[in-house]
Amino acid sequence: METPVLIKAGETFRRTSPVQTDLTCSDGPHLFRRTSPVQMELTRVSESVIMSSSNHFTEIKRDKDGMKEGNDQFLIVISQVIQCETENKKLEEKLKILKGRDVHTWNVDEIVRRAKEELEQQLHAFLKDQEKLKEELSVQMNELEDTRRRYEEEKKKRSEEKNKFITSKKALEHEWLIIADLMVEKRVLNNKLNFLRAGFNEELKELESKVQNEKRVISDTHKRSLDLENIIKSLEAHYAAIADRTKQEVDRLNRKKIDALRQTSSQHEQKAHKIKGEMILLRKSITELQTKLEVQQTKEKELEIDLKQEGGDDAEITGLEEELKKKRDSLTLQVREHQKLLNIKLGLDLEIATYGGLLENEEKGLKHIHTE
């Protein structure tokens, strides 16, 4: 309603402006001169009118400028209103589109409830697993204690077997010393036997030479006419008695020596049999120790595996490894000693065989002497 009023005011201003220009114009044709009083009055009146009209025009200009500014502001407001209406329409269309869509309602409580149930189930499962793990841990600890106890028992058995082996080794060394003493005694007896044999042979040679000499004397003196038969017979009987006595003494001494040698040989054989039996026992004990060592090695391996699985102490494992090395070293020493004993046994068997051969040869020689 205000815009037509402003437009009408502008039109009236345009209509009145040519009159004002005509009144203010000084060059146009006028009816009165400037010098006449009427003209002067008119000019005065016109000036007053012009002044009043100019004031009125200035007010109209001000009003016009104010109206222009108001129109401009009003146009700005109208443009803003139009923009707001367009935005409103856009928003209404968007609202219609959004209302036409499927609206998804958030169900946070249900999600929280499900998550809570899942967490409770997981907690329950974890508690069950914890109980199972505690039971398994107790079982594993019991097994570990059992294995440690068995290991201690095996260690004690091993120490006992080691002590037995040391005692048997000492006994074997003692027997070996006895064998060495017997070998020395055997050598002494062999030397004595050789000496007595040489003396016996010399005595036999001397007796044979004496008998031959007497016979020769008899054969030489037999040509004489002297009656020496009784003398010769008595001498023959005397020397025959001497020879018989010497033979009996030599036989008795030889029999004593042979009996002593047989006794010593039987003793040597018995000792050799004992040594053989002890060596067999030592072999058996070595095999038993080897089997026990293998069993202990397997047990130690199992213990190492158990300790590694259960997070056992590294110090115990190193201790077990050191003990295993010591056992291996002791086993190698036992094997070496066993080889030494076998070599000694072979030497003893050879000496016994040679000694038996010598005794058989001596018995054959004595039998041959008796037969002669």
Contacts in CASP RR format, 6 or more apart in sequence:
PFRMAT RR
TARGET T0000
AUTHOR 0000-0000-0000
METHOD contacts of the structure
MODEL  1
METPVLIKAGETFRRTSPVQTDLTCSDGPHLFRRTSPVQMELTRVSESVI
MSSSNHFTEIKRDKDGMKEGNDQFLIVISQVIQCETENKKLEEKLKILKG
RDVHTWNVDEIVRRAKEELEQQLHAFLKDQEKLKEELSVQMNELEDTRRR
YEEEKKKRSEEKNKFITSKKALEHEWLIIADLMVEKRVLNNKLNFLRAGF
NEELKELESKVQNEKRVISDTHKRSLDLENIIKSLEAHYAAIADRTKQEV
DRLNRKKIDALRQTSSQHEQKAHKIKGEMILLRKSITELQTKLEVQQTKE
KELEIDLKQEGGDDAEITGLEEELKKKRDSLTLQVREHQKLLNIKLGLDL
EIATYGGLLENEEKGLKHIHTE
2 74 0 8 1.000
3 71 0 8 1.000
3 74 0 8 1.000
6 67 0 8 1.000
6 71 0 8 1.000
9 60 0 8 1.000
9 63 0 8 1.000
9 64 0 8 1.000
9 67 0 8 1.000
10 64 0 8 1.000
13 60 0 8 1.000
13 64 0 8 1.000
20 50 0 8 1.000
20 53 0 8 1.000
20 57 0 8 1.000
23 46 0 8 1.000
23 49 0 8 1.000
23 50 0 8 1.000
23 53 0 8 1.000
24 50 0 8 1.000
30 39 0 8 1.000
32 38 0 8 1.000
32 39 0 8 1.000
32 42 0 8 1.000
33 39 0 8 1.000
34 40 0 8 1.000
34 43 0 8 1.000
140 310 0 8 1.000
143 306 0 8 1.000
144 306 0 8 1.000
144 307 0 8 1.000
144 310 0 8 1.000
147 299 0 8 1.000
147 302 0 8 1.000
147 303 0 8 1.000
147 306 0 8 1.000
150 299 0 8 1.000
151 299 0 8 1.000
151 300 0 8 1.000
151 303 0 8 1.000
154 295 0 8 1.000
154 296 0 8 1.000
154 299 0 8 1.000
157 292 0 8 1.000
158 292 0 8 1.000
158 296 0 8 1.000
158 327 0 8 1.000
161 285 0 8 1.000
161 288 0 8 1.000
161 289 0 8 1.000
161 292 0 8 1.000
162 330 0 8 1.000
164 285 0 8 1.000
165 285 0 8 1.000
165 289 0 8 1.000
165 334 0 8 1.000
168 278 0 8 1.000
168 281 0 8 1.000
168 282 0 8 1.000
168 285 0 8 1.000
169 337 0 8 1.000
171 278 0 8 1.000
172 275 0 8 1.000
172 278 0 8 1.000
172 282 0 8 1.000
172 341 0 8 1.000
175 271 0 8 1.000
175 274 0 8 1.000
175 275 0 8 1.000
175 278 0 8 1.000
176 344 0 8 1.000
178 271 0 8 1.000
179 271 0 8 1.000
179 275 0 8 1.000
179 348 0 8 1.000
182 264 0 8 1.000
182 267 0 8 1.000
182 268 0 8 1.000
182 271 0 8 1.000
183 351 0 8 1.000
185 264 0 8 1.000
186 264 0 8 1.000
186 268 0 8 1.000
186 355 0 8 1.000
189 260 0 8 1.000
189 261 0 8 1.000
189 264 0 8 1.000
190 358 0 8 1.000
192 257 0 8 1.000
193 257 0 8 1.000
193 261 0 8 1.000
193 362 0 8 1.000
196 253 0 8 1.000
196 254 0 8 1.000
196 257 0 8 1.000
200 250 0 8 1.000
200 254 0 8 1.000
203 246 0 8 1.000
203 250 0 8 1.000
207 239 0 8 1.000
207 242 0 8 1.000
207 243 0 8 1.000
207 246 0 8 1.000
210 239 0 8 1.000
211 239 0 8 1.000
211 243 0 8 1.000
214 232 0 8 1.000
214 235 0 8 1.000
214 236 0 8 1.000
214 239 0 8 1.000
218 228 0 8 1.000
218 232 0 8 1.000
221 228 0 8 1.000
222 228 0 8 1.000
251 366 0 8 1.000
251 370 0 8 1.000
254 366 0 8 1.000
258 359 0 8 1.000
258 362 0 8 1.000
258 363 0 8 1.000
258 366 0 8 1.000
261 359 0 8 1.000
261 362 0 8 1.000
262 359 0 8 1.000
265 352 0 8 1.000
265 355 0 8 1.000
265 356 0 8 1.000
265 359 0 8 1.000
268 352 0 8 1.000
268 355 0 8 1.000
269 352 0 8 1.000
272 348 0 8 1.000
272 349 0 8 1.000
272 352 0 8 1.000
275 345 0 8 1.000
275 348 0 8 1.000
276 345 0 8 1.000
279 341 0 8 1.000
279 342 0 8 1.000
279 345 0 8 1.000
282 338 0 8 1.000
282 341 0 8 1.000
283 338 0 8 1.000
286 334 0 8 1.000
286 335 0 8 1.000
286 338 0 8 1.000
289 331 0 8 1.000
289 334 0 8 1.000
290 331 0 8 1.000
293 327 0 8 1.000
293 331 0 8 1.000
296 327 0 8 1.000
297 324 0 8 1.000
297 327 0 8 1.000
300 320 0 8 1.000
300 323 0 8 1.000
300 324 0 8 1.000
303 320 0 8 1.000
304 317 0 8 1.000
304 320 0 8 1.000
307 313 0 8 1.000
307 316 0 8 1.000
307 317 0 8 1.000
308 317 0 8 1.000
END
